């Protein structure tokens, strides 16, 4: 019995070992179905990850403006400018235009602010700044601006008036894109009839006002230049020609004799004073800037007559310029400047604001007076030239208005330049 029992045990052991060795083989032939186990957590299937589109990187363009161009002002030109800036932002997702208004109480104030900011914190300089032509000239000469040449060809566009195109250049280098123009004009009360030339003005009743006491002498220099008088000699230095200056001062003397130019003009030193005298009716003719002209109350307007048949007036303006220290923003700042001077915008804005047009395509055919004014406009002399010639012209006007002889005054004034 014991032998049979041992045999049965041996057979059982061999059978168990054989089954164990077959398990891997059987497993390869069948796909096991996992049975749920009470309390076990099922492993979830992988879920595809959806990546949200990246938001555009935020960037800021700093823009400085003088108060008269504040887009937050409550008037039509301001609303137009505000909308134009918003449109540019909308076309450039992620862009924020930061507008700062910089008040200037005196000449060069904005240039001094730029200079101080450049020295103390150049990273907050404006990428785009609007400057008057005189301030543009000083800022460029001080190295506070970047030329636009090489970044924009807009200044080469034939759709610019000559005066505006010249305003944008400093020593043959483009530094600004013209935005708004300004020029000297002749205004008069409509009851005087049409005034086209100085003969008409001298034969009309009433007096004429202009800032004869202003040290820049722009009115006198404009009329002097209308007769072909040179303001620069062959070496590029300030000059006045005795013959032409005598002719101009003789013209002034004639105006005094006919009571068109009262001797009290020597006390009128600012444009604001001249406007007040004209608008209160103390004078019924005047020479003012077109930016100050109000059609509803200032009567008729004409180009400033020249001593010969051709009108001639000095003009200035405001221009967009590059001042920022971040080179990555320069091209975008140029793009914004070009957007703000494009004819489809600047024409509507100029008509609403009352400035001198900068582009021929923006002047309507029916506005012949404006076309005549802008065609008579020439860039005003540089600040350096005005610093020399302005006081001399003021002196000459004062002396003739006070009764001195034109020939004597012209000779003595020109002598001071030698």
C-alpha positions as CSV (number, residue, x, y, z in Angstrom):
1,X,0.0,0.0,0.0
2,X,2.8,2.4,0.9
3,X,4.4,1.9,-2.5
4,X,1.1,2.6,-4.3
5,X,0.6,5.7,-2.2
6,X,4.0,7.1,-3.0
7,X,3.4,6.5,-6.7
8,X,0.2,8.4,-6.6
9,X,1.9,11.4,-4.9
10,X,4.7,11.4,-7.4
11,X,2.2,11.4,-10.3
12,X,0.4,14.4,-8.7
13,X,3.6,16.4,-8.3
14,X,4.6,15.8,-11.9
15,X,1.1,16.9,-13.1
16,X,1.3,20.1,-11.0
17,X,4.7,21.0,-12.4
18,X,3.5,20.4,-16.0
19,X,0.5,22.7,-15.5
20,X,2.8,25.4,-14.2
21,X,5.0,25.2,-17.2
22,X,2.1,25.5,-19.6
23,X,0.7,28.7,-18.2
24,X,2.9,31.1,-20.2
25,X,2.1,29.2,-23.4
26,X,-1.7,29.2,-22.7
27,X,-1.6,32.8,-21.8
28,X,-0.1,33.6,-25.2
29,X,-3.0,31.9,-26.9
30,X,-5.9,33.7,-25.0
31,X,-6.6,37.3,-24.3
32,X,-7.5,37.6,-20.6
33,X,-10.6,39.6,-19.8
34,X,-9.9,41.7,-16.7
35,X,-12.5,41.0,-14.0
36,X,-13.7,44.0,-12.0
37,X,-12.3,43.9,-8.5
38,X,-14.4,45.3,-5.8
39,X,-12.9,48.5,-4.5
40,X,-10.4,48.9,-7.4
41,X,-10.3,52.1,-9.5
42,X,-10.3,51.8,-13.2
43,X,-7.3,53.4,-15.1
44,X,-8.7,56.1,-17.5
45,X,-7.8,56.2,-21.1
46,X,-5.4,58.9,-22.2
47,X,-7.2,62.2,-23.3
48,X,-5.8,64.4,-26.1
49,X,-4.7,67.8,-24.8
50,X,-6.1,70.9,-26.7
51,X,-3.6,73.8,-26.6
52,X,-5.3,77.3,-26.5
53,X,-4.0,79.7,-29.1
54,X,-1.3,82.0,-27.7
55,X,-2.4,85.5,-26.9
56,X,-0.5,88.2,-28.9
57,X,2.3,89.8,-26.9
58,X,1.3,93.1,-25.5
59,X,3.4,96.1,-26.6
60,X,3.1,99.8,-25.9
61,X,3.8,102.8,-28.1
62,X,4.3,106.1,-26.3
63,X,3.0,109.2,-28.0
64,X,3.5,112.8,-26.9
65,X,1.3,115.6,-28.1
66,X,0.9,119.3,-27.4
67,X,-2.4,120.4,-25.8
68,X,-3.9,121.8,-29.0
69,X,-3.9,118.2,-30.5
70,X,-5.3,116.4,-27.4
71,X,-7.5,113.6,-28.7
72,X,-9.4,113.7,-25.4
73,X,-10.6,117.3,-26.1
74,X,-14.4,117.7,-26.7
75,X,-14.3,118.8,-30.4
76,X,-14.6,117.3,-33.8
77,X,-10.8,117.2,-34.7
78,X,-10.1,115.5,-31.3
79,X,-12.7,112.9,-31.9
80,X,-11.3,112.1,-35.4
81,X,-7.8,111.7,-34.0
82,X,-9.0,109.6,-31.1
83,X,-10.8,107.3,-33.5
84,X,-7.8,107.0,-35.8
85,X,-5.6,106.0,-32.9
86,X,-8.2,103.4,-31.9
87,X,-8.4,102.0,-35.4
88,X,-4.6,101.6,-35.5
89,X,-4.8,99.7,-32.2
90,X,-7.5,97.5,-33.6
91,X,-5.4,96.6,-36.6
92,X,-2.5,95.6,-34.3
93,X,-3.8,93.2,-31.7
94,X,-1.9,93.5,-28.4
95,X,-0.8,97.1,-29.1
96,X,-1.5,99.8,-26.6
97,X,-1.0,103.5,-27.6
98,X,-0.2,105.5,-24.5
99,X,-0.9,109.3,-25.2
100,X,0.7,111.9,-23.0
101,X,-0.1,115.7,-23.3
102,X,3.0,117.9,-22.8
103,X,2.3,121.5,-22.2
104,X,4.9,124.0,-23.4
105,X,4.7,127.5,-21.8
106,X,7.5,128.9,-23.9
107,X,9.7,128.1,-26.9
108,X,11.9,125.1,-26.5
109,X,10.0,123.7,-23.5
110,X,9.2,120.4,-25.2
111,X,12.8,120.1,-26.4
112,X,14.0,120.7,-22.9
113,X,11.6,118.0,-21.6
114,X,12.9,115.6,-24.2
115,X,16.5,116.4,-23.2
116,X,15.9,115.9,-19.5
117,X,14.0,112.7,-20.1
118,X,16.8,111.4,-22.3
119,X,19.3,112.0,-19.6
120,X,17.3,110.7,-16.6
121,X,15.1,107.9,-18.0
122,X,15.6,107.3,-21.7
123,X,13.4,104.2,-21.5
124,X,10.3,106.4,-21.1
125,X,11.0,108.7,-24.1
126,X,8.1,108.9,-26.6
127,X,8.3,106.6,-29.5
128,X,6.4,109.2,-31.5
129,X,6.3,112.9,-30.7
130,X,4.6,115.8,-32.4
131,X,6.8,118.9,-32.7
132,X,6.5,122.3,-34.2
133,X,9.0,122.9,-37.0
134,X,11.2,125.2,-34.8
135,X,11.3,122.5,-32.1
136,X,12.0,119.8,-34.6
137,X,15.0,121.7,-35.8
138,X,16.5,122.2,-32.4
139,X,15.7,118.6,-31.2
140,X,17.3,117.2,-34.4
141,X,20.4,119.3,-34.0
142,X,20.8,118.2,-30.4
143,X,20.7,114.5,-31.4
144,X,17.3,113.9,-29.6
145,X,15.6,112.5,-32.7
146,X,16.1,109.6,-35.1
147,X,15.9,110.3,-38.8
148,X,13.0,108.8,-40.6
149,X,15.1,108.3,-43.7
150,X,15.8,104.6,-44.1
151,X,12.6,103.7,-42.1
152,X,10.0,105.4,-44.4
153,X,9.8,106.7,-47.9
154,X,6.6,108.7,-47.2
155,X,8.4,112.0,-47.4
156,X,9.2,111.2,-51.0
157,X,5.5,110.9,-51.9
158,X,4.6,113.4,-54.6
159,X,1.3,114.1,-52.7
160,X,2.9,116.7,-50.5
161,X,2.8,120.5,-50.9
162,X,6.3,121.8,-51.4
163,X,6.4,123.8,-48.1
164,X,5.3,120.7,-46.1
165,X,7.9,118.5,-47.6
166,X,10.6,121.0,-46.8
167,X,9.4,121.3,-43.3
168,X,10.1,117.6,-42.7
169,X,13.8,118.0,-43.6
170,X,16.7,119.3,-41.5
171,X,19.8,119.8,-43.5
172,X,18.5,117.5,-46.3
173,X,17.7,114.7,-43.9
174,X,14.1,113.6,-43.2
175,X,13.2,114.0,-39.5
176,X,9.4,114.5,-39.6
177,X,6.2,113.6,-41.4
178,X,4.0,116.8,-41.8
179,X,0.7,116.7,-39.9
180,X,-0.6,120.2,-39.7
181,X,0.4,123.4,-41.5
182,X,0.2,127.1,-40.6
183,X,0.8,130.2,-42.7
184,X,0.4,134.0,-42.5
185,X,-2.8,135.2,-44.2
186,X,-4.6,138.4,-44.9
187,X,-8.1,138.9,-43.3
188,X,-10.6,141.8,-43.7
189,X,-14.2,142.7,-43.1
190,X,-16.5,141.7,-46.0
191,X,-18.0,145.2,-46.3
192,X,-14.6,146.4,-47.7
193,X,-15.2,144.4,-50.9
194,X,-12.6,142.1,-52.4
195,X,-9.0,142.8,-51.5
196,X,-6.5,141.0,-53.7
197,X,-3.4,143.1,-53.5
198,X,-1.8,146.0,-51.6
199,X,-3.3,148.6,-53.9
200,X,-6.8,147.3,-52.8
201,X,-5.8,147.4,-49.2
202,X,-4.3,150.9,-49.4
203,X,-7.4,152.3,-51.1
204,X,-9.8,150.8,-48.5
205,X,-10.8,152.7,-45.4
206,X,-9.7,151.7,-41.9
207,X,-6.4,150.4,-40.5
208,X,-4.5,147.2,-40.7
209,X,-3.0,145.4,-37.7
210,X,-0.1,142.9,-37.4
211,X,2.6,142.3,-34.7
212,X,5.1,144.9,-36.0
213,X,6.8,144.8,-32.5
214,X,7.5,141.0,-32.7
215,X,11.2,140.3,-32.6
216,X,10.9,137.5,-35.2
217,X,9.8,140.1,-37.8
218,X,8.0,137.4,-39.9
219,X,5.5,139.7,-41.5
220,X,8.1,142.2,-42.6
221,X,10.4,139.4,-43.8
222,X,7.6,137.8,-45.7
223,X,6.8,141.0,-47.6
224,X,10.5,141.7,-48.1
225,X,11.0,138.2,-49.5
226,X,8.0,138.6,-51.8
227,X,10.0,141.2,-53.7
228,X,12.9,138.8,-54.2
229,X,14.9,139.9,-51.2
230,X,17.5,137.4,-50.1
231,X,17.9,136.3,-46.5
232,X,21.0,134.1,-47.0
233,X,24.2,135.1,-48.8
234,X,26.4,132.9,-50.9
235,X,28.0,131.5,-47.7
236,X,24.7,130.6,-46.2
237,X,24.9,133.5,-43.7
238,X,21.9,135.8,-42.8
239,X,21.7,138.8,-45.0
240,X,19.5,141.7,-46.1
241,X,19.7,143.5,-49.4
242,X,19.7,147.3,-49.1
243,X,17.7,147.9,-52.3
244,X,14.9,145.5,-51.6
245,X,14.8,146.5,-47.9
246,X,14.5,150.1,-48.9
247,X,11.6,149.2,-51.3
248,X,9.8,147.4,-48.5
249,X,10.3,150.2,-46.0
250,X,9.1,152.7,-48.6
251,X,5.9,150.6,-48.9
252,X,5.5,150.8,-45.1
253,X,5.9,154.6,-45.2
254,X,3.2,154.8,-47.8
255,X,0.9,152.8,-45.5
256,X,1.7,155.2,-42.6
257,X,0.9,158.2,-44.8
258,X,-2.5,156.7,-45.7
259,X,-3.2,155.8,-42.1
260,X,-3.3,152.1,-43.0
261,X,-0.3,151.4,-40.8
262,X,-0.7,153.4,-37.6
263,X,2.4,154.2,-35.6
264,X,0.9,152.3,-32.6
265,X,1.7,149.1,-34.5
266,X,5.1,149.2,-32.8
267,X,3.4,148.3,-29.5
268,X,1.8,145.2,-31.0
269,X,4.2,142.4,-30.3
270,X,2.2,139.2,-30.3
271,X,-0.3,137.4,-32.5
272,X,-2.8,137.4,-29.7
273,X,-2.7,141.2,-29.4
274,X,-3.2,141.6,-33.2
275,X,-6.2,139.2,-33.1
276,X,-7.8,141.1,-30.2
277,X,-7.4,144.5,-32.0
278,X,-8.9,143.0,-35.2
279,X,-11.8,141.2,-33.5
280,X,-12.8,144.2,-31.5
281,X,-13.0,146.3,-34.6
282,X,-10.2,148.7,-33.9
283,X,-8.7,147.5,-37.2
284,X,-10.7,146.1,-40.1
285,X,-7.8,144.4,-41.8
286,X,-5.1,142.2,-40.4
287,X,-2.3,139.7,-40.9
288,X,-2.7,136.6,-38.8
289,X,-1.9,132.9,-38.8
290,X,-4.5,130.7,-40.6
291,X,-4.6,128.4,-37.5
292,X,-6.1,131.3,-35.6
293,X,-8.7,132.2,-38.3
294,X,-12.3,131.6,-37.5
295,X,-14.6,131.8,-40.6
296,X,-17.7,132.6,-38.5
297,X,-16.2,135.8,-37.1
298,X,-13.0,136.8,-38.9
299,X,-14.5,137.8,-42.2
300,X,-12.8,137.3,-45.6
301,X,-9.5,135.6,-46.1
302,X,-6.9,136.0,-48.8
303,X,-3.2,135.0,-49.4
304,X,-0.8,137.5,-48.0
305,X,-0.2,139.9,-50.9
306,X,3.4,140.4,-52.2
307,X,5.0,143.6,-53.2
308,X,4.8,142.3,-56.8
309,X,1.9,140.4,-58.2
310,X,2.6,137.1,-56.5
311,X,1.4,136.4,-53.0
312,X,4.0,135.2,-50.6
313,X,3.8,134.1,-47.0
314,X,6.0,132.2,-44.5
315,X,4.7,128.9,-43.2
316,X,5.4,126.6,-40.4
317,X,3.7,123.4,-39.1
318,X,3.7,120.4,-36.7
319,X,5.3,117.1,-37.6
320,X,5.5,113.6,-36.3
321,X,9.1,112.6,-35.2
322,X,10.9,109.6,-33.7
323,X,12.4,110.1,-30.2
324,X,12.2,106.7,-28.5
325,X,15.2,104.8,-27.3
326,X,13.7,101.3,-28.1
327,X,14.8,100.4,-31.6
328,X,12.2,97.6,-31.7
329,X,9.4,100.2,-31.6
330,X,10.8,102.4,-34.3
331,X,9.2,100.7,-37.3
332,X,5.9,100.5,-35.6
333,X,6.1,104.2,-34.7
334,X,6.8,105.0,-38.3
335,X,3.9,102.9,-39.4
336,X,1.6,104.9,-36.9
337,X,3.0,108.2,-38.2
338,X,2.3,107.2,-41.8
339,X,-1.2,106.1,-40.8
340,X,-1.9,109.5,-39.2
341,X,-0.8,111.5,-42.3
342,X,-2.5,109.3,-44.9
343,X,-4.7,111.4,-47.2
344,X,-7.9,109.5,-46.4
345,X,-7.6,110.8,-42.7
346,X,-5.6,114.0,-42.8
347,X,-7.9,115.7,-45.3
348,X,-11.0,115.3,-43.1
349,X,-9.0,116.2,-40.0
350,X,-7.4,119.3,-41.5
351,X,-10.8,120.7,-42.7
352,X,-12.3,120.2,-39.3
353,X,-9.3,121.7,-37.4
354,X,-8.7,124.7,-39.7
355,X,-5.0,124.2,-40.4
356,X,-3.2,124.6,-43.6
357,X,-3.4,121.5,-45.8
358,X,-0.2,119.5,-46.3
359,X,-1.3,117.3,-49.2
360,X,-2.8,118.5,-52.5
361,X,-5.1,115.6,-52.7
362,X,-7.0,116.8,-49.6
363,X,-7.9,120.2,-51.0
364,X,-11.3,120.3,-52.6
365,X,-11.7,121.9,-56.0
366,X,-14.3,124.3,-54.7
367,X,-11.9,125.8,-52.1
368,X,-9.9,128.0,-54.4
369,X,-9.0,130.4,-51.6
370,X,-7.3,127.7,-49.5
371,X,-5.5,126.4,-52.6
372,X,-4.2,130.0,-53.3
373,X,-3.1,130.4,-49.7
374,X,-1.2,127.1,-49.6
375,X,0.4,127.7,-53.0
376,X,1.8,131.0,-51.6
377,X,3.4,129.3,-48.6
378,X,7.1,128.9,-48.1
379,X,8.9,127.4,-45.2
380,X,9.9,130.1,-42.6
381,X,13.6,130.7,-42.0
382,X,15.5,128.7,-39.5
383,X,15.6,129.8,-35.9
384,X,19.2,130.8,-36.3
385,X,18.4,133.0,-39.2
386,X,15.4,134.5,-37.5
387,X,17.5,135.2,-34.4
388,X,19.7,137.5,-36.5
389,X,17.2,139.0,-39.0
390,X,14.1,139.2,-36.9
391,X,15.3,141.9,-34.4
392,X,16.8,143.9,-37.3
393,X,13.4,143.8,-39.2
394,X,11.6,144.8,-36.0
395,X,14.0,147.7,-35.6
396,X,13.6,148.8,-39.2
397,X,9.8,148.7,-39.0
398,X,9.8,150.6,-35.7
399,X,11.9,153.4,-37.0
400,X,9.9,153.9,-40.2
401,X,6.6,153.8,-38.3
402,X,8.1,156.5,-36.0
403,X,8.8,158.7,-39.0
404,X,12.4,158.0,-40.1
405,X,13.3,157.8,-43.8
406,X,13.4,154.3,-45.4
407,X,16.7,154.8,-47.2
408,X,18.5,155.8,-44.0
409,X,17.0,153.0,-42.0
410,X,17.8,150.3,-44.6
411,X,21.4,151.4,-44.9
412,X,22.0,151.4,-41.2
413,X,20.3,148.1,-40.5
414,X,22.2,146.3,-43.3
415,X,25.4,147.8,-42.0
416,X,24.8,145.9,-38.7
417,X,25.2,142.6,-40.6
418,X,28.7,143.4,-41.7
